Amino acid sequence: MTAITMTTALTRTAAPTTALVTATRFLGHFLAALVGVIFLGRGMEH
């Protein structure tokens, strides 16, 4: 919920800031997915 509120607040600012927030969120989700795949992969091996 906090991320959504922050994104909504930052949307009112300049476009480059919004793009940066979008890129940061994308990178965060990508890293989370990567860690999830690695974690599940290691769990499957054992």
PDB file of N, H, CA, C and O in Angstrom:
ATOM      1  N   MET A   1       0.838  -1.197   0.000  1.00  0.00           N
ATOM      2  CA  MET A   1       0.000   0.000   0.000  1.00  0.00           C
ATOM      3  C   MET A   1       0.874   1.249   0.000  1.00  0.00           C
ATOM      4  O   MET A   1       0.533   2.246  -0.636  1.00  0.00           O
ATOM      5  N   THR A   2       1.994   1.200   0.707  1.00  0.00           N
ATOM      6  H   THR A   2       2.271   0.390   1.224  1.00  0.00           H
ATOM      7  CA  THR A   2       2.874   2.365   0.782  1.00  0.00           C
ATOM      8  C   THR A   2       3.447   2.684  -0.592  1.00  0.00           C
ATOM      9  O   THR A   2       3.535   3.851  -0.975  1.00  0.00           O
ATOM     10  N   ALA A   3       3.843   1.639  -1.342  1.00  0.00           N
ATOM     11  H   ALA A   3       3.772   0.692  -1.030  1.00  0.00           H
ATOM     12  CA  ALA A   3       4.417   1.860  -2.667  1.00  0.00           C
ATOM     13  C   ALA A   3       3.404   2.527  -3.588  1.00  0.00           C
ATOM     14  O   ALA A   3       3.755   3.411  -4.369  1.00  0.00           O
ATOM     15  N   ILE A   4       2.146   2.101  -3.496  1.00  0.00           N
ATOM     16  H   ILE A   4       1.861   1.382  -2.861  1.00  0.00           H
ATOM     17  CA  ILE A   4       1.101   2.680  -4.337  1.00  0.00           C
ATOM     18  C   ILE A   4       0.902   4.147  -3.978  1.00  0.00           C
ATOM     19  O   ILE A   4       0.753   4.991  -4.862  1.00  0.00           O
ATOM     20  N   THR A   5       0.901   4.454  -2.685  1.00  0.00           N
ATOM     21  H   THR A   5       1.022   3.769  -1.966  1.00  0.00           H
ATOM     22  CA  THR A   5       0.723   5.838  -2.237  1.00  0.00           C
ATOM     23  C   THR A   5       1.887   6.691  -2.704  1.00  0.00           C
ATOM     24  O   THR A   5       1.687   7.812  -3.173  1.00  0.00           O
ATOM     25  N   MET A   6       3.105   6.170  -2.582  1.00  0.00           N
ATOM     26  H   MET A   6       3.268   5.260  -2.201  1.00  0.00           H
ATOM     27  CA  MET A   6       4.284   6.917  -3.006  1.00  0.00           C
ATOM     28  C   MET A   6       4.244   7.150  -4.510  1.00  0.00           C
ATOM     29  O   MET A   6       4.562   8.244  -4.977  1.00  0.00           O
ATOM     30  N   THR A   7       3.859   6.139  -5.263  1.00  0.00           N
ATOM     31  H   THR A   7       3.601   5.250  -4.883  1.00  0.00           H
ATOM     32  CA  THR A   7       3.791   6.268  -6.714  1.00  0.00           C
ATOM     33  C   THR A   7       2.761   7.313  -7.108  1.00  0.00           C
ATOM     34  O   THR A   7       3.001   8.116  -8.010  1.00  0.00           O
ATOM     35  N   THR A   8       1.624   7.307  -6.441  1.00  0.00           N
ATOM     36  H   THR A   8       1.430   6.655  -5.708  1.00  0.00           H
ATOM     37  CA  THR A   8       0.572   8.281  -6.727  1.00  0.00           C
ATOM     38  C   THR A   8       1.067   9.687  -6.438  1.00  0.00           C
ATOM     39  O   THR A   8       0.781  10.613  -7.198  1.00  0.00           O
ATOM     40  N   ALA A   9       1.801   9.859  -5.353  1.00  0.00           N
ATOM     41  H   ALA A   9       2.033   9.107  -4.735  1.00  0.00           H
ATOM     42  CA  ALA A   9       2.311  11.177  -4.984  1.00  0.00           C
ATOM     43  C   ALA A   9       3.374  11.634  -5.978  1.00  0.00           C
ATOM     44  O   ALA A   9       3.424  12.809  -6.343  1.00  0.00           O
ATOM     45  N   LEU A  10       4.222  10.708  -6.412  1.00  0.00           N
ATOM     46  H   LEU A  10       4.182   9.754  -6.115  1.00  0.00           H
ATOM     47  CA  LEU A  10       5.299  11.069  -7.330  1.00  0.00           C
ATOM     48  C   LEU A  10       4.791  11.300  -8.750  1.00  0.00           C
ATOM     49  O   LEU A  10       5.455  11.963  -9.547  1.00  0.00           O
ATOM     50  N   THR A  11       3.624  10.759  -9.067  1.00  0.00           N
ATOM     51  H   THR A  11       3.085  10.221  -8.420  1.00  0.00           H
ATOM     52  CA  THR A  11       3.064  10.932 -10.407  1.00  0.00           C
ATOM     53  C   THR A  11       2.784  12.405 -10.679  1.00  0.00           C
ATOM     54  O   THR A  11       2.788  12.835 -11.833  1.00  0.00           O
ATOM     55  N   ARG A  12       2.542  13.177  -9.630  1.00  0.00           N
ATOM     56  H   ARG A  12       2.539  12.828  -8.693  1.00  0.00           H
ATOM     57  CA  ARG A  12       2.246  14.601  -9.795  1.00  0.00           C
ATOM     58  C   ARG A  12       3.499  15.407 -10.116  1.00  0.00           C
ATOM     59  O   ARG A  12       3.398  16.579 -10.479  1.00  0.00           O
ATOM     60  N   THR A  13       4.673  14.805  -9.989  1.00  0.00           N
ATOM     61  H   THR A  13       4.755  13.853  -9.693  1.00  0.00           H
ATOM     62  CA  THR A  13       5.924  15.506 -10.256  1.00  0.00           C
ATOM     63  C   THR A  13       6.310  15.359 -11.722  1.00  0.00           C
ATOM     64  O   THR A  13       5.486  14.984 -12.555  1.00  0.00           O
ATOM     65  N   ALA A  14       7.567  15.656 -12.029  1.00  0.00           N
ATOM     66  H   ALA A  14       8.237  15.961 -11.352  1.00  0.00           H
ATOM     67  CA  ALA A  14       8.030  15.616 -13.420  1.00  0.00           C
ATOM     68  C   ALA A  14       8.018  14.195 -13.982  1.00  0.00           C
ATOM     69  O   ALA A  14       8.086  13.216 -13.240  1.00  0.00           O
ATOM     70  N   ALA A  15       7.931  14.107 -15.306  1.00  0.00           N
ATOM     71  H   ALA A  15       7.876  14.902 -15.909  1.00  0.00           H
ATOM     72  CA  ALA A  15       7.892  12.812 -15.983  1.00  0.00           C
ATOM     73  C   ALA A  15       9.148  11.971 -15.723  1.00  0.00           C
ATOM     74  O   ALA A  15       9.032  10.767 -15.496  1.00  0.00           O
ATOM     75  N   PRO A  16      10.347  12.573 -15.750  1.00  0.00           N
ATOM     76  CA  PRO A  16      11.554  11.758 -15.486  1.00  0.00           C
ATOM     77  C   PRO A  16      11.491  11.045 -14.136  1.00  0.00           C
ATOM     78  O   PRO A  16      11.973   9.920 -14.006  1.00  0.00           O
ATOM     79  N   THR A  17      10.904  11.689 -13.142  1.00  0.00           N
ATOM     80  H   THR A  17      10.512  12.603 -13.248  1.00  0.00           H
ATOM     81  CA  THR A  17      10.782  11.063 -11.823  1.00  0.00           C
ATOM     82  C   THR A  17       9.864   9.851 -11.899  1.00  0.00           C
ATOM     83  O   THR A  17      10.153   8.808 -11.312  1.00  0.00           O
ATOM     84  N   THR A  18       8.762   9.990 -12.619  1.00  0.00           N
ATOM     85  H   THR A  18       8.527  10.838 -13.095  1.00  0.00           H
ATOM     86  CA  THR A  18       7.822   8.881 -12.779  1.00  0.00           C
ATOM     87  C   THR A  18       8.496   7.721 -13.506  1.00  0.00           C
ATOM     88  O   THR A  18       8.300   6.558 -13.150  1.00  0.00           O
ATOM     89  N   ALA A  19       9.286   8.042 -14.519  1.00  0.00           N
ATOM     90  H   ALA A  19       9.445   8.986 -14.808  1.00  0.00           H
ATOM     91  CA  ALA A  19      10.000   7.009 -15.265  1.00  0.00           C
ATOM     92  C   ALA A  19      10.991   6.296 -14.349  1.00  0.00           C
ATOM     93  O   ALA A  19      11.156   5.078 -14.420  1.00  0.00           O
ATOM     94  N   LEU A  20      11.643   7.071 -13.492  1.00  0.00           N
ATOM     95  H   LEU A  20      11.509   8.060 -13.434  1.00  0.00           H
ATOM     96  CA  LEU A  20      12.615   6.486 -12.566  1.00  0.00           C
ATOM     97  C   LEU A  20      11.928   5.550 -11.581  1.00  0.00           C
ATOM     98  O   LEU A  20      12.434   4.467 -11.285  1.00  0.00           O
ATOM     99  N   VAL A  21      10.779   5.971 -11.079  1.00  0.00           N
ATOM    100  H   VAL A  21      10.368   6.850 -11.320  1.00  0.00           H
ATOM    101  CA  VAL A  21      10.011   5.136 -10.151  1.00  0.00           C
ATOM    102  C   VAL A  21       9.581   3.846 -10.839  1.00  0.00           C
ATOM    103  O   VAL A  21       9.667   2.765 -10.256  1.00  0.00           O
ATOM    104  N   THR A  22       9.117   3.966 -12.087  1.00  0.00           N
ATOM    105  H   THR A  22       9.047   4.844 -12.560  1.00  0.00           H
ATOM    106  CA  THR A  22       8.694   2.783 -12.841  1.00  0.00           C
ATOM    107  C   THR A  22       9.866   1.830 -13.043  1.00  0.00           C
ATOM    108  O   THR A  22       9.722   0.619 -12.874  1.00  0.00           O
ATOM    109  N   ALA A  23      11.020   2.373 -13.402  1.00  0.00           N
ATOM    110  H   ALA A  23      11.137   3.357 -13.538  1.00  0.00           H
ATOM    111  CA  ALA A  23      12.215   1.556 -13.614  1.00  0.00           C
ATOM    112  C   ALA A  23      12.642   0.886 -12.308  1.00  0.00           C
ATOM    113  O   ALA A  23      13.036  -0.280 -12.299  1.00  0.00           O
ATOM    114  N   THR A  24      12.561   1.631 -11.211  1.00  0.00           N
ATOM    115  H   THR A  24      12.241   2.578 -11.218  1.00  0.00           H
ATOM    116  CA  THR A  24      12.943   1.083  -9.904  1.00  0.00           C
ATOM    117  C   THR A  24      12.012  -0.050  -9.497  1.00  0.00           C
ATOM    118  O   THR A  24      12.460  -1.085  -9.004  1.00  0.00           O
ATOM    119  N   ARG A  25      10.700   0.152  -9.709  1.00  0.00           N
ATOM    120  H   ARG A  25      10.336   0.993 -10.109  1.00  0.00           H
ATOM    121  CA  ARG A  25       9.730  -0.894  -9.368  1.00  0.00           C
ATOM    122  C   ARG A  25       9.957  -2.122 -10.240  1.00  0.00           C
ATOM    123  O   ARG A  25       9.889  -3.250  -9.754  1.00  0.00           O
ATOM    124  N   PHE A  26      10.229  -1.907 -11.540  1.00  0.00           N
ATOM    125  H   PHE A  26      10.284  -0.991 -11.935  1.00  0.00           H
ATOM    126  CA  PHE A  26      10.474  -3.030 -12.447  1.00  0.00           C
ATOM    127  C   PHE A  26      11.700  -3.817 -11.989  1.00  0.00           C
ATOM    128  O   PHE A  26      11.682  -5.047 -11.942  1.00  0.00           O
ATOM    129  N   LEU A  27      12.772  -3.081 -11.650  1.00  0.00           N
ATOM    130  H   LEU A  27      12.786  -2.082 -11.689  1.00  0.00           H
ATOM    131  CA  LEU A  27      14.000  -3.731 -11.197  1.00  0.00           C
ATOM    132  C   LEU A  27      13.753  -4.498  -9.899  1.00  0.00           C
ATOM    133  O   LEU A  27      14.269  -5.600  -9.712  1.00  0.00           O
ATOM    134  N   GLY A  28      12.967  -3.910  -9.015  1.00  0.00           N
ATOM    135  H   GLY A  28      12.548  -3.015  -9.167  1.00  0.00           H
ATOM    136  CA  GLY A  28      12.653  -4.570  -7.752  1.00  0.00           C
ATOM    137  C   GLY A  28      11.893  -5.867  -7.963  1.00  0.00           C
ATOM    138  O   GLY A  28      12.200  -6.884  -7.340  1.00  0.00           O
ATOM    139  N   HIS A  29      10.900  -5.830  -8.841  1.00  0.00           N
ATOM    140  H   HIS A  29      10.651  -5.005  -9.346  1.00  0.00           H
ATOM    141  CA  HIS A  29      10.117  -7.033  -9.138  1.00  0.00           C
ATOM    142  C   HIS A  29      10.986  -8.075  -9.833  1.00  0.00           C
ATOM    143  O   HIS A  29      10.858  -9.271  -9.570  1.00  0.00           O
ATOM    144  N   PHE A  30      11.876  -7.617 -10.725  1.00  0.00           N
ATOM    145  H   PHE A  30      11.980  -6.645 -10.939  1.00  0.00           H
ATOM    146  CA  PHE A  30      12.766  -8.534 -11.437  1.00  0.00           C
ATOM    147  C   PHE A  30      13.693  -9.254 -10.455  1.00  0.00           C
ATOM    148  O   PHE A  30      13.859 -10.472 -10.521  1.00  0.00           O
ATOM    149  N   LEU A  31      14.293  -8.484  -9.544  1.00  0.00           N
ATOM    150  H   LEU A  31      14.158  -7.495  -9.490  1.00  0.00           H
ATOM    151  CA  LEU A  31      15.192  -9.083  -8.556  1.00  0.00           C
ATOM    152  C   LEU A  31      14.433 -10.040  -7.639  1.00  0.00           C
ATOM    153  O   LEU A  31      14.942 -11.106  -7.294  1.00  0.00           O
ATOM    154  N   ALA A  32      13.220  -9.661  -7.246  1.00  0.00           N
ATOM    155  H   ALA A  32      12.807  -8.794  -7.527  1.00  0.00           H
ATOM    156  CA  ALA A  32      12.410 -10.523  -6.384  1.00  0.00           C
ATOM    157  C   ALA A  32      12.093 -11.835  -7.096  1.00  0.00           C
ATOM    158  O   ALA A  32      12.150 -12.903  -6.487  1.00  0.00           O
ATOM    159  N   ALA A  33      11.761 -11.757  -8.379  1.00  0.00           N
ATOM    160  H   ALA A  33      11.715 -10.889  -8.874  1.00  0.00           H
ATOM    161  CA  ALA A  33      11.455 -12.956  -9.159  1.00  0.00           C
ATOM    162  C   ALA A  33      12.705 -13.823  -9.307  1.00  0.00           C
ATOM    163  O   ALA A  33      12.636 -15.047  -9.204  1.00  0.00           O
ATOM    164  N   LEU A  34      13.839 -13.181  -9.548  1.00  0.00           N
ATOM    165  H   LEU A  34      13.895 -12.186  -9.632  1.00  0.00           H
ATOM    166  CA  LEU A  34      15.092 -13.914  -9.716  1.00  0.00           C
ATOM    167  C   LEU A  34      15.449 -14.659  -8.432  1.00  0.00           C
ATOM    168  O   LEU A  34      15.818 -15.833  -8.470  1.00  0.00           O
ATOM    169  N   VAL A  35      15.339 -13.972  -7.302  1.00  0.00           N
ATOM    170  H   VAL A  35      15.039 -13.019  -7.271  1.00  0.00           H
ATOM    171  CA  VAL A  35      15.619 -14.604  -6.008  1.00  0.00           C
ATOM    172  C   VAL A  35      14.633 -15.744  -5.755  1.00  0.00           C
ATOM    173  O   VAL A  35      15.012 -16.790  -5.229  1.00  0.00           O
ATOM    174  N   GLY A  36      13.368 -15.540  -6.130  1.00  0.00           N
ATOM    175  H   GLY A  36      13.060 -14.690  -6.557  1.00  0.00           H
ATOM    176  CA  GLY A  36      12.360 -16.574  -5.951  1.00  0.00           C
ATOM    177  C   GLY A  36      12.682 -17.816  -6.764  1.00  0.00           C
ATOM    178  O   GLY A  36      12.554 -18.937  -6.273  1.00  0.00           O
ATOM    179  N   VAL A  37      13.096 -17.618  -7.999  1.00  0.00           N
ATOM    180  H   VAL A  37      13.199 -16.707  -8.398  1.00  0.00           H
ATOM    181  CA  VAL A  37      13.442 -18.740  -8.873  1.00  0.00           C
ATOM    182  C   VAL A  37      14.653 -19.488  -8.320  1.00  0.00           C
ATOM    183  O   VAL A  37      14.674 -20.719  -8.305  1.00  0.00           O
ATOM    184  N   ILE A  38      15.654 -18.748  -7.869  1.00  0.00           N
ATOM    185  H   ILE A  38      15.637 -17.748  -7.881  1.00  0.00           H
ATOM    186  CA  ILE A  38      16.850 -19.375  -7.298  1.00  0.00           C
ATOM    187  C   ILE A  38      16.482 -20.164  -6.043  1.00  0.00           C
ATOM    188  O   ILE A  38      16.929 -21.297  -5.861  1.00  0.00           O
ATOM    189  N   PHE A  39      15.657 -19.553  -5.174  1.00  0.00           N
ATOM    190  H   PHE A  39      15.295 -18.633  -5.322  1.00  0.00           H
ATOM    191  CA  PHE A  39      15.252 -20.206  -3.929  1.00  0.00           C
ATOM    192  C   PHE A  39      14.463 -21.476  -4.219  1.00  0.00           C
ATOM    193  O   PHE A  39      14.729 -22.522  -3.626  1.00  0.00           O
ATOM    194  N   LEU A  40      13.495 -21.391  -5.124  1.00  0.00           N
ATOM    195  H   LEU A  40      13.279 -20.542  -5.605  1.00  0.00           H
ATOM    196  CA  LEU A  40      12.684 -22.562  -5.463  1.00  0.00           C
ATOM    197  C   LEU A  40      13.530 -23.609  -6.170  1.00  0.00           C
ATOM    198  O   LEU A  40      13.349 -24.807  -5.953  1.00  0.00           O
ATOM    199  N   GLY A  41      14.451 -23.163  -7.013  1.00  0.00           N
ATOM    200  H   GLY A  41      14.598 -22.190  -7.190  1.00  0.00           H
ATOM    201  CA  GLY A  41      15.327 -24.081  -7.735  1.00  0.00           C
ATOM    202  C   GLY A  41      16.190 -24.879  -6.773  1.00  0.00           C
ATOM    203  O   GLY A  41      16.361 -26.086  -6.943  1.00  0.00           O
ATOM    204  N   ARG A  42      16.734 -24.209  -5.763  1.00  0.00           N
ATOM    205  H   ARG A  42      16.595 -23.228  -5.625  1.00  0.00           H
ATOM    206  CA  ARG A  42      17.570 -24.898  -4.781  1.00  0.00           C
ATOM    207  C   ARG A  42      16.723 -25.860  -3.961  1.00  0.00           C
ATOM    208  O   ARG A  42      17.187 -26.933  -3.576  1.00  0.00           O
ATOM    209  N   GLY A  43      15.488 -25.475  -3.697  1.00  0.00           N
ATOM    210  H   GLY A  43      15.111 -24.604  -4.010  1.00  0.00           H
ATOM    211  CA  GLY A  43      14.596 -26.340  -2.935  1.00  0.00           C
ATOM    212  C   GLY A  43      14.254 -27.596  -3.717  1.00  0.00           C
ATOM    213  O   GLY A  43      14.112 -28.669  -3.129  1.00  0.00           O
ATOM    214  N   MET A  44      14.119 -27.483  -5.030  1.00  0.00           N
ATOM    215  H   MET A  44      14.235 -26.612  -5.508  1.00  0.00           H
ATOM    216  CA  MET A  44      13.776 -28.624  -5.876  1.00  0.00           C
ATOM    217  C   MET A  44      14.940 -29.603  -5.970  1.00  0.00           C
ATOM    218  O   MET A  44      14.728 -30.812  -6.062  1.00  0.00           O
ATOM    219  N   GLU A  45      16.170 -29.090  -5.949  1.00  0.00           N
ATOM    220  H   GLU A  45      16.343 -28.108  -5.874  1.00  0.00           H
ATOM    221  CA  GLU A  45      17.340 -29.956  -6.069  1.00  0.00           C
ATOM    222  C   GLU A  45      17.463 -30.893  -4.880  1.00  0.00           C
ATOM    223  O   GLU A  45      17.810 -32.064  -5.034  1.00  0.00           O
ATOM    224  N   HIS A  46      17.178 -30.373  -3.695  1.00  0.00           N
ATOM    225  H   HIS A  46      16.896 -29.421  -3.570  1.00  0.00           H
ATOM    226  CA  HIS A  46      17.312 -31.187  -2.489  1.00  0.00           C
ATOM    227  C   HIS A  46      16.027 -31.897  -2.269  1.00  0.00           C
ATOM    228  O   HIS A  46      15.896 -32.650  -1.305  1.00  0.00           O
TER     229      HIS A  46
END
